[in-house]
Amino acid sequence: MPVATDVFHPTINTQEREERLAKWKMAVERSMHWETAGRHLRVPMGLWDTLALGLYAFGSFGMVLLAGLVAGDGIG
C-alpha cells in the first residue's frame, strides 16, 4: 500500500537561498573555536560564589531533620 507523503516546495527564489546560505556559512566560520579563543574557561570560585550552594545544602538538610521531628521518626 502506498504511503502518503508531503512534498516540500520552497517559497524563496534561488538568489535569496544562496544569500542566506552564504550568511549562514559565514556565521558558522566566525563561531569556530570560540571556546579556545585566548580565554580560560575556568572561573575562580570565591566565598560569595559558593554561598548560594552552601545555603541550599544546609537548608535542605535542615528541612529533612525538621520533617523527621514532625513525623516523629525520632531523628534529632
PQR file with spaces between the fields and no chain letter, atoms N, CA, C, O and H, PARSE charges and radii, in Angstrom:
ATOM       1  N    MET     1       0.848   -1.177    0.000 -0.4000 1.5000
ATOM       2  CA   MET     1       0.000    0.000    0.000 -0.0000 2.0000
ATOM       3  C    MET     1       0.897    1.244    0.000  0.5500 1.7000
ATOM       4  O    MET     1       1.821    1.328    0.809 -0.5500 1.4000
ATOM       5  N    PRO     2       0.647    2.196   -0.877 -0.5600 1.5000
ATOM       6  CA   PRO     2       1.463    3.406   -0.944  0.2800 2.0000
ATOM       7  C    PRO     2       1.292    4.256    0.324  0.5500 1.7000
ATOM       8  O    PRO     2       0.222    4.299    0.931 -0.5500 1.4000
ATOM       9  N    VAL     3       2.385    4.927    0.697 -0.4000 1.5000
ATOM      10  CA   VAL     3       2.389    5.790    1.871 -0.0000 2.0000
ATOM      11  C    VAL     3       2.243    7.231    1.418  0.5500 1.7000
ATOM      12  O    VAL     3       2.941    7.673    0.506 -0.5500 1.4000
ATOM      13  H    VAL     3       3.255    4.892    0.205  0.4000 1.0000
ATOM      14  N    ALA     4       1.337    7.966    2.055 -0.4000 1.5000
ATOM      15  CA   ALA     4       1.145    9.373    1.714 -0.0000 2.0000
ATOM      16  C    ALA     4       2.322   10.192    2.264  0.5500 1.7000
ATOM      17  O    ALA     4       2.737   10.016    3.410 -0.5500 1.4000
ATOM      18  H    ALA     4       0.770    7.606    2.797  0.4000 1.0000
ATOM      19  N    THR     5       2.835   11.069    1.440 -0.4000 1.5000
ATOM      20  CA   THR     5       3.948   11.914    1.868 -0.0000 2.0000
ATOM      21  C    THR     5       3.651   13.352    1.491  0.5500 1.7000
ATOM      22  O    THR     5       2.877   13.630    0.575 -0.5500 1.4000
ATOM      23  H    THR     5       2.498   11.212    0.510  0.4000 1.0000
ATOM      24  N    ASP     6       4.292   14.267    2.228 -0.4000 1.5000
ATOM      25  CA   ASP     6       4.193   15.687    1.897 -0.0000 2.0000
ATOM      26  C    ASP     6       5.336   16.048    0.967  0.5500 1.7000
ATOM      27  O    ASP     6       6.431   15.492    1.058 -0.5500 1.4000
ATOM      28  H    ASP     6       4.921   14.041    2.972  0.4000 1.0000
ATOM      29  N    VAL     7       5.067   16.982    0.079 -0.4000 1.5000
ATOM      30  CA   VAL     7       6.081   17.450   -0.848 -0.0000 2.0000
ATOM      31  C    VAL     7       6.461   18.874   -0.444  0.5500 1.7000
ATOM      32  O    VAL     7       5.593   19.727   -0.259 -0.5500 1.4000
ATOM      33  H    VAL     7       4.178   17.433    0.005  0.4000 1.0000
ATOM      34  N    PHE     8       7.753   19.121   -0.311 -0.4000 1.5000
ATOM      35  CA   PHE     8       8.244   20.441    0.057 -0.0000 2.0000
ATOM      36  C    PHE     8       8.435   21.280   -1.197  0.5500 1.7000
ATOM      37  O    PHE     8       9.093   20.865   -2.151 -0.5500 1.4000
ATOM      38  H    PHE     8       8.458   18.428   -0.462  0.4000 1.0000
ATOM      39  N    HIS     9       7.849   22.465   -1.172 -0.4000 1.5000
ATOM      40  CA   HIS     9       8.023   23.422   -2.258 -0.0000 2.0000
ATOM      41  C    HIS     9       8.603   24.687   -1.654  0.5500 1.7000
ATOM      42  O    HIS     9       7.935   25.324   -0.839 -0.5500 1.4000
ATOM      43  H    HIS     9       7.315   22.802   -0.397  0.4000 1.0000
ATOM      44  N    PRO    10       9.837   25.085   -2.023 -0.5600 1.5000
ATOM      45  CA   PRO    10      10.447   26.277   -1.444  0.2800 2.0000
ATOM      46  C    PRO    10       9.648   27.528   -1.795  0.5500 1.7000
ATOM      47  O    PRO    10       9.066   27.638   -2.875 -0.5500 1.4000
ATOM      48  N    THR    11       9.638   28.482   -0.834 -0.4000 1.5000
ATOM      49  CA   THR    11       8.906   29.722   -1.066 -0.0000 2.0000
ATOM      50  C    THR    11       9.838   30.881   -1.375  0.5500 1.7000
ATOM      51  O    THR    11       9.368   31.993   -1.613 -0.5500 1.4000
ATOM      52  H    THR    11      10.111   28.392    0.043  0.4000 1.0000
ATOM      53  N    ILE    12      11.158   30.650   -1.379 -0.4000 1.5000
ATOM      54  CA   ILE    12      12.110   31.702   -1.726 -0.0000 2.0000
ATOM      55  C    ILE    12      12.777   31.349   -3.049  0.5500 1.7000
ATOM      56  O    ILE    12      12.832   30.186   -3.450 -0.5500 1.4000
ATOM      57  H    ILE    12      11.540   29.746   -1.187  0.4000 1.0000
ATOM      58  N    ASN    13      13.279   32.379   -3.711 -0.4000 1.5000
ATOM      59  CA   ASN    13      13.924   32.124   -5.007 -0.0000 2.0000
ATOM      60  C    ASN    13      15.363   31.678   -4.801  0.5500 1.7000
ATOM      61  O    ASN    13      15.878   31.701   -3.683 -0.5500 1.4000
ATOM      62  H    ASN    13      13.235   33.323   -3.385  0.4000 1.0000
ATOM      63  N    THR    14      15.996   31.281   -5.871 -0.4000 1.5000
ATOM      64  CA   THR    14      17.355   30.745   -5.813 -0.0000 2.0000
ATOM      65  C    THR    14      18.351   31.777   -5.307  0.5500 1.7000
ATOM      66  O    THR    14      19.242   31.432   -4.532 -0.5500 1.4000
ATOM      67  H    THR    14      15.578   31.263   -6.779  0.4000 1.0000
ATOM      68  N    GLN    15      18.227   33.021   -5.719 -0.4000 1.5000
ATOM      69  CA   GLN    15      19.168   34.059   -5.292 -0.0000 2.0000
ATOM      70  C    GLN    15      19.084   34.283   -3.782  0.5500 1.7000
ATOM      71  O    GLN    15      20.112   34.374   -3.111 -0.5500 1.4000
ATOM      72  H    GLN    15      17.503   33.302   -6.349  0.4000 1.0000
ATOM      73  N    GLU    16      17.856   34.374   -3.241 -0.4000 1.5000
ATOM      74  CA   GLU    16      17.696   34.569   -1.798 -0.0000 2.0000
ATOM      75  C    GLU    16      18.242   33.365   -1.027  0.5500 1.7000
ATOM      76  O    GLU    16      18.855   33.524    0.028 -0.5500 1.4000
ATOM      77  H    GLU    16      17.021   34.300   -3.786  0.4000 1.0000
ATOM      78  N    ARG    17      18.017   32.167   -1.559 -0.4000 1.5000
ATOM      79  CA   ARG    17      18.545   30.965   -0.919 -0.0000 2.0000
ATOM      80  C    ARG    17      20.066   30.995   -0.859  0.5500 1.7000
ATOM      81  O    ARG    17      20.648   30.673    0.176 -0.5500 1.4000
ATOM      82  H    ARG    17      17.519   32.038   -2.417  0.4000 1.0000
ATOM      83  N    GLU    18      20.713   31.376   -1.946 -0.4000 1.5000
ATOM      84  CA   GLU    18      22.171   31.448   -1.981 -0.0000 2.0000
ATOM      85  C    GLU    18      22.700   32.505   -1.007  0.5500 1.7000
ATOM      86  O    GLU    18      23.710   32.278   -0.340 -0.5500 1.4000
ATOM      87  H    GLU    18      20.240   31.638   -2.787  0.4000 1.0000
ATOM      88  N    GLU    19      22.024   33.660   -0.919 -0.4000 1.5000
ATOM      89  CA   GLU    19      22.440   34.714    0.008 -0.0000 2.0000
ATOM      90  C    GLU    19      22.334   34.236    1.460  0.5500 1.7000
ATOM      91  O    GLU    19      23.245   34.451    2.259 -0.5500 1.4000
ATOM      92  H    GLU    19      21.204   33.844   -1.460  0.4000 1.0000
ATOM      93  N    ARG    20      21.223   33.592    1.789 -0.4000 1.5000
ATOM      94  CA   ARG    20      21.031   33.091    3.157 -0.0000 2.0000
ATOM      95  C    ARG    20      22.060   32.010    3.492  0.5500 1.7000
ATOM      96  O    ARG    20      22.600   31.987    4.598 -0.5500 1.4000
ATOM      97  H    ARG    20      20.483   33.418    1.139  0.4000 1.0000
ATOM      98  N    LEU    21      22.327   31.128    2.551 -0.4000 1.5000
ATOM      99  CA   LEU    21      23.306   30.071    2.772 -0.0000 2.0000
ATOM     100  C    LEU    21      24.701   30.660    2.987  0.5500 1.7000
ATOM     101  O    LEU    21      25.452   30.186    3.839 -0.5500 1.4000
ATOM     102  H    LEU    21      21.889   31.147    1.652  0.4000 1.0000
ATOM     103  N    ALA    22      25.047   31.692    2.216 -0.4000 1.5000
ATOM     104  CA   ALA    22      26.359   32.334    2.370 -0.0000 2.0000
ATOM     105  C    ALA    22      26.471   32.987    3.746  0.5500 1.7000
ATOM     106  O    ALA    22      27.517   32.887    4.387 -0.5500 1.4000
ATOM     107  H    ALA    22      24.437   32.077    1.524  0.4000 1.0000
ATOM     108  N    LYS    23      25.415   33.655    4.211 -0.4000 1.5000
ATOM     109  CA   LYS    23      25.429   34.270    5.546 -0.0000 2.0000
ATOM     110  C    LYS    23      25.552   33.206    6.631  0.5500 1.7000
ATOM     111  O    LYS    23      26.272   33.388    7.613 -0.5500 1.4000
ATOM     112  H    LYS    23      24.565   33.736    3.690  0.4000 1.0000
ATOM     113  N    TRP    24      24.847   32.098    6.445 -0.4000 1.5000
ATOM     114  CA   TRP    24      24.915   31.019    7.433 -0.0000 2.0000
ATOM     115  C    TRP    24      26.330   30.451    7.503  0.5500 1.7000
ATOM     116  O    TRP    24      26.852   30.209    8.591 -0.5500 1.4000
ATOM     117  H    TRP    24      24.263   31.951    5.647  0.4000 1.0000
ATOM     118  N    LYS    25      26.949   30.239    6.345 -0.4000 1.5000
ATOM     119  CA   LYS    25      28.314   29.712    6.320 -0.0000 2.0000
ATOM     120  C    LYS    25      29.292   30.681    6.979  0.5500 1.7000
ATOM     121  O    LYS    25      30.211   30.246    7.673 -0.5500 1.4000
ATOM     122  H    LYS    25      26.525   30.436    5.460  0.4000 1.0000
ATOM     123  N    MET    26      29.111   31.995    6.773 -0.4000 1.5000
ATOM     124  CA   MET    26      29.984   32.982    7.403 -0.0000 2.0000
ATOM     125  C    MET    26      29.798   32.959    8.925  0.5500 1.7000
ATOM     126  O    MET    26      30.772   33.074    9.668 -0.5500 1.4000
ATOM     127  H    MET    26      28.364   32.349    6.209  0.4000 1.0000
ATOM     128  N    ALA    27      28.567   32.811    9.386 -0.4000 1.5000
ATOM     129  CA   ALA    27      28.306   32.764   10.829 -0.0000 2.0000
ATOM     130  C    ALA    27      28.942   31.530   11.452  0.5500 1.7000
ATOM     131  O    ALA    27      29.511   31.607   12.541 -0.5500 1.4000
ATOM     132  H    ALA    27      27.775   32.718    8.782  0.4000 1.0000
ATOM     133  N    VAL    28      28.852   30.399   10.774 -0.4000 1.5000
ATOM     134  CA   VAL    28      29.473   29.175   11.271 -0.0000 2.0000
ATOM     135  C    VAL    28      30.982   29.337   11.335  0.5500 1.7000
ATOM     136  O    VAL    28      31.609   28.918   12.308 -0.5500 1.4000
ATOM     137  H    VAL    28      28.390   30.336    9.889  0.4000 1.0000
ATOM     138  N    GLU    29      31.565   29.933   10.321 -0.4000 1.5000
ATOM     139  CA   GLU    29      33.014   30.145   10.286 -0.0000 2.0000
ATOM     140  C    GLU    29      33.463   31.046   11.435  0.5500 1.7000
ATOM     141  O    GLU    29      34.491   30.784   12.058 -0.5500 1.4000
ATOM     142  H    GLU    29      31.055   30.273    9.531  0.4000 1.0000
ATOM     143  N    ARG    30      32.699   32.110   11.723 -0.4000 1.5000
ATOM     144  CA   ARG    30      33.049   33.015   12.824 -0.0000 2.0000
ATOM     145  C    ARG    30      32.947   32.330   14.181  0.5500 1.7000
ATOM     146  O    ARG    30      33.670   32.687   15.111 -0.5500 1.4000
ATOM     147  H    ARG    30      31.863   32.323   11.216  0.4000 1.0000
ATOM     148  N    SER    31      32.066   31.362   14.301 -0.4000 1.5000
ATOM     149  CA   SER    31      31.858   30.719   15.605 -0.0000 2.0000
ATOM     150  C    SER    31      32.843   29.578   15.885  0.5500 1.7000
ATOM     151  O    SER    31      32.847   29.034   16.989 -0.5500 1.4000
ATOM     152  H    SER    31      31.479   31.072   13.545  0.4000 1.0000
ATOM     153  N    MET    32      33.654   29.215   14.935 -0.4000 1.5000
ATOM     154  CA   MET    32      34.610   28.127   15.142 -0.0000 2.0000
ATOM     155  C    MET    32      35.634   28.489   16.201  0.5500 1.7000
ATOM     156  O    MET    32      36.161   29.602   16.206 -0.5500 1.4000
ATOM     157  H    MET    32      33.651   29.657   14.038  0.4000 1.0000
ATOM     158  N    HIS    33      35.915   27.565   17.087 -0.4000 1.5000
ATOM     159  CA   HIS    33      36.952   27.677   18.111 -0.0000 2.0000
ATOM     160  C    HIS    33      36.715   28.821   19.106  0.5500 1.7000
ATOM     161  O    HIS    33      37.677   29.386   19.626 -0.5500 1.4000
ATOM     162  H    HIS    33      35.487   26.661   17.083  0.4000 1.0000
ATOM     163  N    TRP    34      35.467   29.166   19.374 -0.4000 1.5000
ATOM     164  CA   TRP    34      35.180   30.207   20.361 -0.0000 2.0000
ATOM     165  C    TRP    34      35.673   29.817   21.744  0.5500 1.7000
ATOM     166  O    TRP    34      36.190   30.660   22.477 -0.5500 1.4000
ATOM     167  H    TRP    34      34.686   28.707   18.951  0.4000 1.0000
ATOM     168  N    GLU    35      35.522   28.554   22.110 -0.4000 1.5000
ATOM     169  CA   GLU    35      35.855   28.148   23.474 -0.0000 2.0000
ATOM     170  C    GLU    35      37.349   28.216   23.759  0.5500 1.7000
ATOM     171  O    GLU    35      37.752   28.206   24.922 -0.5500 1.4000
ATOM     172  H    GLU    35      35.102   27.868   21.514  0.4000 1.0000
ATOM     173  N    THR    36      38.166   28.283   22.732 -0.4000 1.5000
ATOM     174  CA   THR    36      39.611   28.347   22.943 -0.0000 2.0000
ATOM     175  C    THR    36      40.212   29.648   22.411  0.5500 1.7000
ATOM     176  O    THR    36      41.410   29.701   22.134 -0.5500 1.4000
ATOM     177  H    THR    36      37.838   28.291   21.787  0.4000 1.0000
ATOM     178  N    ALA    37      39.421   30.669   22.268 -0.4000 1.5000
ATOM     179  CA   ALA    37      39.883   31.922   21.665 -0.0000 2.0000
ATOM     180  C    ALA    37      40.639   32.785   22.671  0.5500 1.7000
ATOM     181  O    ALA    37      40.268   33.938   22.890 -0.5500 1.4000
ATOM     182  H    ALA    37      38.448   30.626   22.493  0.4000 1.0000
ATOM     183  N    GLY    38      41.703   32.242   23.291 -0.4000 1.5000
ATOM     184  CA   GLY    38      42.557   33.020   24.162 -0.0000 2.0000
ATOM     185  C    GLY    38      42.006   33.279   25.553  0.5500 1.7000
ATOM     186  O    GLY    38      42.620   34.015   26.325 -0.5500 1.4000
ATOM     187  H    GLY    38      42.004   31.305   23.113  0.4000 1.0000
ATOM     188  N    ARG    39      40.872   32.697   25.892 -0.4000 1.5000
ATOM     189  CA   ARG    39      40.293   32.893   27.220 -0.0000 2.0000
ATOM     190  C    ARG    39      40.300   31.569   27.960  0.5500 1.7000
ATOM     191  O    ARG    39      40.141   30.504   27.365 -0.5500 1.4000
ATOM     192  H    ARG    39      40.373   32.099   25.264  0.4000 1.0000
ATOM     193  N    HIS    40      40.484   31.655   29.256 -0.4000 1.5000
ATOM     194  CA   HIS    40      40.423   30.462   30.080 -0.0000 2.0000
ATOM     195  C    HIS    40      38.974   30.240   30.498  0.5500 1.7000
ATOM     196  O    HIS    40      38.281   31.182   30.881 -0.5500 1.4000
ATOM     197  H    HIS    40      40.613   32.520   29.740  0.4000 1.0000
ATOM     198  N    LEU    41      38.524   29.004   30.424 -0.4000 1.5000
ATOM     199  CA   LEU    41      37.149   28.689   30.791 -0.0000 2.0000
ATOM     200  C    LEU    41      36.974   28.524   32.292  0.5500 1.7000
ATOM     201  O    LEU    41      35.849   28.564   32.790 -0.5500 1.4000
ATOM     202  H    LEU    41      39.087   28.239   30.113  0.4000 1.0000
ATOM     203  N    ARG    42      38.068   28.339   33.018 -0.4000 1.5000
ATOM     204  CA   ARG    42      37.988   28.128   34.455 -0.0000 2.0000
ATOM     205  C    ARG    42      37.644   29.444   35.146  0.5500 1.7000
ATOM     206  O    ARG    42      38.336   30.447   34.972 -0.5500 1.4000
ATOM     207  H    ARG    42      38.982   28.306   32.614  0.4000 1.0000
ATOM     208  N    VAL    43      36.572   29.427   35.927 -0.4000 1.5000
ATOM     209  CA   VAL    43      36.143   30.610   36.658 -0.0000 2.0000
ATOM     210  C    VAL    43      36.542   30.430   38.109  0.5500 1.7000
ATOM     211  O    VAL    43      36.180   29.425   38.721 -0.5500 1.4000
ATOM     212  H    VAL    43      36.010   28.612   36.068  0.4000 1.0000
ATOM     213  N    PRO    44      37.283   31.380   38.680 -0.5600 1.5000
ATOM     214  CA   PRO    44      37.674   31.235   40.087  0.2800 2.0000
ATOM     215  C    PRO    44      36.443   31.297   40.989  0.5500 1.7000
ATOM     216  O    PRO    44      35.551   32.124   40.797 -0.5500 1.4000
ATOM     217  N    MET    45      36.418   30.407   41.971 -0.4000 1.5000
ATOM     218  CA   MET    45      35.292   30.345   42.895 -0.0000 2.0000
ATOM     219  C    MET    45      35.706   30.949   44.226  0.5500 1.7000
ATOM     220  O    MET    45      36.606   30.433   44.888 -0.5500 1.4000
ATOM     221  H    MET    45      37.142   29.735   42.127  0.4000 1.0000
ATOM     222  N    GLY    46      35.068   32.019   44.617 -0.4000 1.5000
ATOM     223  CA   GLY    46      35.335   32.659   45.891 -0.0000 2.0000
ATOM     224  C    GLY    46      34.217   32.358   46.873  0.5500 1.7000
ATOM     225  O    GLY    46      33.307   31.585   46.573 -0.5500 1.4000
ATOM     226  H    GLY    46      34.337   32.438   44.079  0.4000 1.0000
ATOM     227  N    LEU    47      34.288   32.960   48.027 -0.4000 1.5000
ATOM     228  CA   LEU    47      33.284   32.739   49.077 -0.0000 2.0000
ATOM     229  C    LEU    47      31.895   33.121   48.603  0.5500 1.7000
ATOM     230  O    LEU    47      30.945   32.368   48.818 -0.5500 1.4000
ATOM     231  H    LEU    47      35.028   33.587   48.271  0.4000 1.0000
ATOM     232  N    TRP    48      31.754   34.263   47.969 -0.4000 1.5000
ATOM     233  CA   TRP    48      30.429   34.723   47.543 -0.0000 2.0000
ATOM     234  C    TRP    48      29.863   33.867   46.411  0.5500 1.7000
ATOM     235  O    TRP    48      28.645   33.777   46.257 -0.5500 1.4000
ATOM     236  H    TRP    48      32.526   34.875   47.795  0.4000 1.0000
ATOM     237  N    ASP    49      30.721   33.247   45.628 -0.4000 1.5000
ATOM     238  CA   ASP    49      30.254   32.401   44.529 -0.0000 2.0000
ATOM     239  C    ASP    49      29.664   31.092   45.031  0.5500 1.7000
ATOM     240  O    ASP    49      28.802   30.512   44.371 -0.5500 1.4000
ATOM     241  H    ASP    49      31.711   33.321   45.753  0.4000 1.0000
ATOM     242  N    THR    50      30.116   30.617   46.192 -0.4000 1.5000
ATOM     243  CA   THR    50      29.642   29.331   46.709 -0.0000 2.0000
ATOM     244  C    THR    50      28.597   29.487   47.793  0.5500 1.7000
ATOM     245  O    THR    50      28.098   28.487   48.309 -0.5500 1.4000
ATOM     246  H    THR    50      30.816   31.089   46.728  0.4000 1.0000
ATOM     247  N    LEU    51      28.253   30.711   48.153 -0.4000 1.5000
ATOM     248  CA   LEU    51      27.308   30.946   49.245 -0.0000 2.0000
ATOM     249  C    LEU    51      25.932   30.361   48.945  0.5500 1.7000
ATOM     250  O    LEU    51      25.339   29.727   49.817 -0.5500 1.4000
ATOM     251  H    LEU    51      28.659   31.523   47.734  0.4000 1.0000
ATOM     252  N    ALA    52      25.418   30.553   47.757 -0.4000 1.5000
ATOM     253  CA   ALA    52      24.084   30.060   47.417 -0.0000 2.0000
ATOM     254  C    ALA    52      24.019   28.540   47.510  0.5500 1.7000
ATOM     255  O    ALA    52      23.053   27.995   48.043 -0.5500 1.4000
ATOM     256  H    ALA    52      25.900   31.069   47.048  0.4000 1.0000
ATOM     257  N    LEU    53      25.028   27.858   47.002 -0.4000 1.5000
ATOM     258  CA   LEU    53      25.045   26.401   47.064 -0.0000 2.0000
ATOM     259  C    LEU    53      25.112   25.921   48.512  0.5500 1.7000
ATOM     260  O    LEU    53      24.434   24.961   48.878 -0.5500 1.4000
ATOM     261  H    LEU    53      25.813   28.301   46.569  0.4000 1.0000
ATOM     262  N    GLY    54      25.912   26.573   49.327 -0.4000 1.5000
ATOM     263  CA   GLY    54      26.010   26.188   50.732 -0.0000 2.0000
ATOM     264  C    GLY    54      24.703   26.390   51.478  0.5500 1.7000
ATOM     265  O    GLY    54      24.290   25.534   52.260 -0.5500 1.4000
ATOM     266  H    GLY    54      26.463   27.353   49.030  0.4000 1.0000
ATOM     267  N    LEU    55      24.050   27.526   51.237 -0.4000 1.5000
ATOM     268  CA   LEU    55      22.758   27.772   51.881 -0.0000 2.0000
ATOM     269  C    LEU    55      21.718   26.752   51.440  0.5500 1.7000
ATOM     270  O    LEU    55      20.911   26.296   52.250 -0.5500 1.4000
ATOM     271  H    LEU    55      24.386   28.222   50.602  0.4000 1.0000
ATOM     272  N    TYR    56      21.732   26.398   50.182 -0.4000 1.5000
ATOM     273  CA   TYR    56      20.791   25.394   49.675 -0.0000 2.0000
ATOM     274  C    TYR    56      21.037   24.038   50.345  0.5500 1.7000
ATOM     275  O    TYR    56      20.091   23.377   50.774 -0.5500 1.4000
ATOM     276  H    TYR    56      22.387   26.768   49.523  0.4000 1.0000
ATOM     277  N    ALA    57      22.285   23.631   50.432 -0.4000 1.5000
ATOM     278  CA   ALA    57      22.609   22.323   51.016 -0.0000 2.0000
ATOM     279  C    ALA    57      22.237   22.283   52.495  0.5500 1.7000
ATOM     280  O    ALA    57      21.588   21.335   52.939 -0.5500 1.4000
ATOM     281  H    ALA    57      23.053   24.168   50.083  0.4000 1.0000
ATOM     282  N    PHE    58      22.638   23.297   53.266 -0.4000 1.5000
ATOM     283  CA   PHE    58      22.313   23.311   54.691 -0.0000 2.0000
ATOM     284  C    PHE    58      20.815   23.455   54.927  0.5500 1.7000
ATOM     285  O    PHE    58      20.271   22.840   55.844 -0.5500 1.4000
ATOM     286  H    PHE    58      23.165   24.066   52.905  0.4000 1.0000
ATOM     287  N    GLY    59      20.148   24.254   54.115 -0.4000 1.5000
ATOM     288  CA   GLY    59      18.695   24.404   54.245 -0.0000 2.0000
ATOM     289  C    GLY    59      17.968   23.106   53.954  0.5500 1.7000
ATOM     290  O    GLY    59      17.012   22.759   54.648 -0.5500 1.4000
ATOM     291  H    GLY    59      20.590   24.754   53.370  0.4000 1.0000
ATOM     292  N    SER    60      18.413   22.382   52.928 -0.4000 1.5000
ATOM     293  CA   SER    60      17.780   21.102   52.589 -0.0000 2.0000
ATOM     294  C    SER    60      17.984   20.088   53.708  0.5500 1.7000
ATOM     295  O    SER    60      17.055   19.367   54.071 -0.5500 1.4000
ATOM     296  H    SER    60      19.189   22.665   52.364  0.4000 1.0000
ATOM     297  N    PHE    61      19.195   20.030   54.254 -0.4000 1.5000
ATOM     298  CA   PHE    61      19.474   19.108   55.348 -0.0000 2.0000
ATOM     299  C    PHE    61      18.628   19.467   56.566  0.5500 1.7000
ATOM     300  O    PHE    61      18.107   18.580   57.241 -0.5500 1.4000
ATOM     301  H    PHE    61      19.950   20.615   53.959  0.4000 1.0000
ATOM     302  N    GLY    62      18.490   20.748   56.848 -0.4000 1.5000
ATOM     303  CA   GLY    62      17.668   21.188   57.972 -0.0000 2.0000
ATOM     304  C    GLY    62      16.209   20.810   57.796  0.5500 1.7000
ATOM     305  O    GLY    62      15.547   20.421   58.758 -0.5500 1.4000
ATOM     306  H    GLY    62      18.914   21.469   56.300  0.4000 1.0000
ATOM     307  N    MET    63      15.702   20.922   56.571 -0.4000 1.5000
ATOM     308  CA   MET    63      14.301   20.542   56.328 -0.0000 2.0000
ATOM     309  C    MET    63      14.090   19.050   56.504  0.5500 1.7000
ATOM     310  O    MET    63      13.038   18.627   56.982 -0.5500 1.4000
ATOM     311  H    MET    63      16.240   21.239   55.790  0.4000 1.0000
ATOM     312  N    VAL    64      15.086   18.238   56.123 -0.4000 1.5000
ATOM     313  CA   VAL    64      14.977   16.791   56.324 -0.0000 2.0000
ATOM     314  C    VAL    64      14.928   16.484   57.812  0.5500 1.7000
ATOM     315  O    VAL    64      14.119   15.663   58.246 -0.5500 1.4000
ATOM     316  H    VAL    64      15.942   18.582   55.736  0.4000 1.0000
ATOM     317  N    LEU    65      15.774   17.125   58.593 -0.4000 1.5000
ATOM     318  CA   LEU    65      15.744   16.915   60.049 -0.0000 2.0000
ATOM     319  C    LEU    65      14.421   17.366   60.643  0.5500 1.7000
ATOM     320  O    LEU    65      13.840   16.660   61.467 -0.5500 1.4000
ATOM     321  H    LEU    65      16.430   17.792   58.240  0.4000 1.0000
ATOM     322  N    LEU    66      13.942   18.527   60.238 -0.4000 1.5000
ATOM     323  CA   LEU    66      12.678   19.039   60.745 -0.0000 2.0000
ATOM     324  C    LEU    66      11.523   18.130   60.373  0.5500 1.7000
ATOM     325  O    LEU    66      10.631   17.896   61.189 -0.5500 1.4000
ATOM     326  H    LEU    66      14.414   19.101   59.568  0.4000 1.0000
ATOM     327  N    ALA    67      11.527   17.613   59.148 -0.4000 1.5000
ATOM     328  CA   ALA    67      10.471   16.704   58.720 -0.0000 2.0000
ATOM     329  C    ALA    67      10.487   15.429   59.565  0.5500 1.7000
ATOM     330  O    ALA    67       9.432   14.898   59.912 -0.5500 1.4000
ATOM     331  H    ALA    67      12.251   17.804   58.485  0.4000 1.0000
ATOM     332  N    GLY    68      11.673   14.946   59.892 -0.4000 1.5000
ATOM     333  CA   GLY    68      11.778   13.757   60.744 -0.0000 2.0000
ATOM     334  C    GLY    68      11.237   14.018   62.144  0.5500 1.7000
ATOM     335  O    GLY    68      10.576   13.156   62.724 -0.5500 1.4000
ATOM     336  H    GLY    68      12.530   15.377   59.610  0.4000 1.0000
ATOM     337  N    LEU    69      11.510   15.195   62.687 -0.4000 1.5000
ATOM     338  CA   LEU    69      10.987   15.541   64.005 -0.0000 2.0000
ATOM     339  C    LEU    69       9.478   15.658   63.998  0.5500 1.7000
ATOM     340  O    LEU    69       8.811   15.185   64.918 -0.5500 1.4000
ATOM     341  H    LEU    69      12.046   15.894   62.215  0.4000 1.0000
ATOM     342  N    VAL    70       8.933   16.287   62.963 -0.4000 1.5000
ATOM     343  CA   VAL    70       7.494   16.464   62.864 -0.0000 2.0000
ATOM     344  C    VAL    70       6.796   15.129   62.665  0.5500 1.7000
ATOM     345  O    VAL    70       5.711   14.907   63.201 -0.5500 1.4000
ATOM     346  H    VAL    70       9.474   16.671   62.216  0.4000 1.0000
ATOM     347  N    ALA    71       7.409   14.246   61.901 -0.4000 1.5000
ATOM     348  CA   ALA    71       6.803   12.937   61.646 -0.0000 2.0000
ATOM     349  C    ALA    71       6.975   12.006   62.836  0.5500 1.7000
ATOM     350  O    ALA    71       6.323   10.962   62.887 -0.5500 1.4000
ATOM     351  H    ALA    71       8.291   14.426   61.466  0.4000 1.0000
ATOM     352  N    GLY    72       7.821   12.343   63.786 -0.4000 1.5000
ATOM     353  CA   GLY    72       8.012   11.505   64.955 -0.0000 2.0000
ATOM     354  C    GLY    72       8.914   10.322   64.709  0.5500 1.7000
ATOM     355  O    GLY    72       8.779    9.292   65.368 -0.5500 1.4000
ATOM     356  H    GLY    72       8.350   13.191   63.745  0.4000 1.0000
ATOM     357  N    ASP    73       9.844   10.452   63.759 -0.4000 1.5000
ATOM     358  CA   ASP    73      10.762    9.359   63.478 -0.0000 2.0000
ATOM     359  C    ASP    73      11.873    9.244   64.504  0.5500 1.7000
ATOM     360  O    ASP    73      12.646    8.286   64.476 -0.5500 1.4000
ATOM     361  H    ASP    73       9.953   11.290   63.223  0.4000 1.0000
ATOM     362  N    GLY    74      11.960   10.185   65.387 -0.4000 1.5000
ATOM     363  CA   GLY    74      12.995   10.126   66.405 -0.0000 2.0000
ATOM     364  C    GLY    74      14.317   10.683   65.957  0.5500 1.7000
ATOM     365  O    GLY    74      15.318   10.509   66.652 -0.5500 1.4000
ATOM     366  H    GLY    74      11.332   10.963   65.410  0.4000 1.0000
ATOM     367  N    ILE    75      14.360   11.351   64.815 -0.4000 1.5000
ATOM     368  CA   ILE    75      15.595   11.960   64.357 -0.0000 2.0000
ATOM     369  C    ILE    75      15.789   13.259   65.141  0.5500 1.7000
ATOM     370  O    ILE    75      14.859   14.056   65.261 -0.5500 1.4000
ATOM     371  H    ILE    75      13.547   11.492   64.251  0.4000 1.0000
ATOM     372  N    GLY    76      16.963   13.467   65.661 -0.4000 1.5000
ATOM     373  CA   GLY    76      17.244   14.716   66.354 -0.0000 2.0000
ATOM     374  C    GLY    76      17.283   14.528   67.773  0.5500 1.7000
ATOM     375  O    GLY    76      17.509   15.483   68.516 -0.5500 1.4000
ATOM     376  H    GLY    76      17.718   12.819   65.564  0.4000 1.0000
